[in-house]
Amino acid sequence: MAVVVKNLKKKYGTFVALDGISFNVQEGEFLALLGPSGSGKTTLLRIIAGLELADEGEVFLKGKDASGKPIHERNIGFVFQHYALFKHMTVFENIAFGLRVKRPRLSKTEIKTRVETLLNLVHLSEVGEKYPSELSGGQRQRIALARVLAIEPKYMLLDEPFGALDAKVRKELRRWLRKLHDSIGLTTIFVTHDQEEAVEVADRIAILDQGKLIQLGTPLELWENPKNAFVFDFFGNYNTFSGYETKEGEFIINPESIAELTSFASMKFVKAFSRPHEIVLKRNPLDTRFYLQGSIVLINQAAPMVKIELEVQSGNIYQVDIEKSMFDMLNPKMGETFWIKPLKYKSFEN
């Protein structure tokens, strides 16, 4: 394993930043650390880098204990959110700086060749003589990556590197970053709070919350088999239904009477989580026990799937995504009453 983290714990006063985190990162893998603010992502990354020390636990790099080593002894490249480029240096000098410090015996010709190679790698061969202030945010972040790659690290750690950029540039850069990773095969750990970003760049995703590792897996594994509602929440819009799940696999939203529930041998009250495209929409279902009634408050046909929102008696809003052909067949109208039920769902005991 390239990186092994064992039982990392970290407190800041009474605040628990990390509470027993353990996981492995394979050689050449791209791992994303995903979670809300305060979940421990950046603290974990900084401890792996050697920028902070854990209160307990160990970090192994290629099988060797690196827990007490500073960052310059770990052969790690760290990319910050806000570029950290030297404003008074040209792009060329920014990239060359680390080379001159770490490999002082390199000749000017060797440094020039290495910097030009990196500028080509990040598709910015024409900006070498410019200053950071003359570049766009996306260009500056690519130069920050090139500067890290110049020292030929064994590991690259990125702390929300695209967080300060607008949505369009972020999307372009994360696709570029994934292609860059595939071309050089560098073991990479990437911090983000953006689920879409994590899915697009990572081989596996570690989901953190309140200093704990909740689940670790490929994007597909997390999508299809979330451990709990918290993980489910990170992967797109969803609807929540409360009802009774039977051993026969039925999900009853509207039981006709409490007495009826005793007819099922193993009945449990659950919350069912269902994606908008996993909802059935009907005018007059045969058995309303399995459906929830609502009035249409929004119809949006701008997307490939028609988005419909219904307000139920409780005031909750449910989103249903249906194919255009189905929409045309049903021909629903604003304010019209329909019934919905989850065709597919994940349930978690209340």
Summary of the structure (lengths in Angstrom):
residues: 350
radius of gyration: 25.7
end to end distance: 38.4
largest distance: 86.2
contacts: 1055
relative contact order: 0.11
helix: 31%
strand: 32%
